Amino acid sequence: MFDGKERTLKKSLTLDKANHLRAVLKKAGIRVSMIKNEVAAEPAAAEDWELNDPGTRILTPVKAPERHIETSHIKVDVDFDNLEDKPQEDPPEVDINHIEIDDSEEPIIVTKEVELPEFDFSKLKVEAAGSIIVKHKKVLTPDIPTDDLTLDEAGKQIVDKKQIEEPEIDISGISLNVE
């Protein structure tokens, strides 16, 4: 395995599994390369489709096509010069002497009775389902006189542009104090 020759470790892994395997091997100091081998997706057959209700998508695939990535060309090469021993670290010590457990019978959360307000529902009225609740006023269209309006021909410039000279600003009275 560690003679320096290229080896194929796994074939036909999903991309997630191939990336996980690659990460584990790289963490161990092993040089890994993945070669993607795309498999052409087969066209969906008529039985792979289903018809939905009106107003929804007319055709949807029954299942998503599986994606397989050919990983038969993954190569492993150990870089012995960069291998290093990593000592196991002890977990950090946490001081818990200041933590106390309450052995009393009193509850931690005390519930409080809340007086419910009284509502007068006698003046409320319930309408039938689908009825219009808010009555709206009909707004009349305003009468705007358009007799004196005229239209220019299409493409005619409506506004004349005027070149305005840049104003001359006197900054001689401005000073900068540096302290």
C-alpha positions in Angstrom: 0.0 0.0 0.0 2.8 2.4 0.8 5.3 1.5 -1.9 4.7 4.8 -3.8 2.5 3.3 -6.5 -0.9 4.7 -7.4 -3.7 2.7 -5.9 -7.5 2.8 -6.5 -9.2 2.8 -3.1 -12.9 3.0 -3.9 -15.1 3.1 -7.0 -18.5 4.6 -7.6 -18.9 6.7 -4.4 -21.2 9.6 -4.1 -19.5 13.0 -4.1 -20.2 13.5 -0.4 -18.7 10.1 0.5 -15.7 10.6 -1.8 -15.0 14.1 -0.2 -15.3 12.6 3.3 -12.8 9.8 2.4 -10.4 12.3 0.9 -10.6 14.5 4.0 -9.9 11.6 6.3 -6.9 10.4 4.3 -5.5 13.9 3.9 -5.8 14.4 7.7 -3.7 11.3 8.0 -1.0 12.8 5.8 -1.8 10.8 2.7 -1.8 12.6 -0.7 -5.1 11.8 -2.4 -6.5 12.8 -5.7 -10.0 12.2 -7.0 -11.0 11.8 -10.6 -14.6 12.6 -11.6 -16.2 10.1 -13.9 -19.5 11.4 -15.0 -22.2 9.0 -16.0 -24.7 10.3 -18.5 -28.2 10.6 -17.1 -30.7 8.4 -18.8 -33.8 10.1 -20.1 -36.9 9.6 -17.9 -39.3 7.0 -19.1 -43.1 7.7 -19.3 -43.7 5.6 -16.2 -41.3 7.8 -14.2 -43.7 10.8 -14.5 -47.0 11.5 -12.7 -49.9 13.8 -13.5 -50.8 16.4 -10.9 -54.0 18.4 -10.3 -54.9 21.4 -12.5 -53.1 24.6 -11.4 -49.9 22.8 -10.4 -46.9 21.6 -12.4 -48.2 19.3 -15.1 -45.3 16.9 -15.0 -42.8 16.2 -12.3 -40.2 13.5 -12.0 -41.3 10.7 -9.6 -37.7 10.5 -8.2 -34.6 12.4 -8.8 -32.0 10.6 -10.9 -29.1 9.2 -8.9 -25.7 10.7 -9.4 -22.7 8.4 -9.3 -19.2 9.7 -9.4 -16.6 7.2 -10.6 -13.8 7.2 -8.0 -11.8 4.3 -9.5 -9.0 6.7 -10.3 -8.4 8.0 -6.8 -4.7 7.8 -6.1 -3.0 7.6 -2.8 0.6 8.7 -2.2 2.0 9.0 1.3 4.3 11.9 1.9 6.6 10.4 4.6 8.6 13.6 5.0 5.5 15.5 6.2 4.0 12.9 8.5 4.0 14.0 12.1 2.9 12.4 15.3 0.2 14.4 17.0 0.0 13.7 20.7 -3.5 13.1 22.1 -4.5 16.2 24.1 -6.1 15.7 27.5 -9.5 17.3 27.8 -9.4 20.7 29.6 -10.1 20.7 33.3 -13.2 22.5 34.3 -13.7 23.8 37.8 -17.2 22.9 38.9 -16.7 23.5 42.7 -18.9 26.6 42.6 -21.9 24.7 41.2 -24.5 23.6 43.8 -27.5 21.4 43.4 -30.7 22.6 45.1 -32.1 19.7 47.1 -35.1 21.7 48.4 -38.6 20.8 47.6 -39.5 24.3 46.3 -40.1 24.5 42.6 -37.6 26.4 40.4 -40.4 28.1 38.5 -43.4 29.4 40.4 -46.6 29.7 38.5 -48.7 32.8 39.1 -52.5 32.9 38.7 -53.5 35.7 36.3 -57.0 37.1 36.4 -58.6 36.9 33.0 -60.3 40.1 31.9 -64.0 39.9 31.2 -65.2 40.7 27.7 -68.7 41.8 26.7 -69.6 39.7 23.6 -73.3 40.7 23.7 -72.9 43.4 21.1 -70.9 41.3 18.6 -72.6 39.9 15.6 -71.4 36.9 13.4 -72.0 37.1 9.7 -72.4 34.1 7.4 -69.2 32.7 5.9 -68.2 34.5 2.7 -70.2 37.7 3.5 -68.6 41.1 3.0 -67.7 42.5 6.4 -66.6 46.0 5.4 -68.9 48.2 3.4 -67.1 50.4 0.9 -68.1 53.7 -0.6 -68.2 54.0 -4.3 -65.7 56.6 -5.4 -66.6 58.6 -8.5 -64.0 59.1 -11.2 -63.0 62.8 -11.1 -63.8 64.8 -14.2 -60.5 66.1 -15.5 -60.8 68.5 -18.4 -58.5 67.4 -21.3 -59.8 69.7 -24.0 -56.8 72.0 -24.0 -54.2 69.1 -24.0 -52.3 68.3 -27.2 -49.9 65.5 -28.1 -46.6 66.0 -29.9 -45.5 63.6 -32.6 -43.8 60.4 -31.4 -40.1 60.8 -30.7 -40.1 64.6 -30.4 -38.0 66.1 -27.6 -40.3 67.3 -24.8 -37.8 69.2 -22.6 -35.0 71.4 -24.0 -31.7 70.8 -22.2 -29.7 73.8 -21.3 -26.0 73.8 -20.5 -25.4 75.5 -17.1 -21.9 76.7 -16.4 -20.2 75.3 -13.3 -20.3 77.9 -10.6 -17.0 79.4 -9.4 -16.5 78.7 -5.7 -14.2 80.9 -3.7 -12.3 78.7 -1.1 -9.7 81.4 -0.2 -11.3 82.0 3.2 -11.2 78.3 4.2 -8.3 77.3 6.4 -7.3 73.9 8.0 -6.1 74.0 11.6 -3.6 71.2 12.4 -2.9 70.8 16.1 
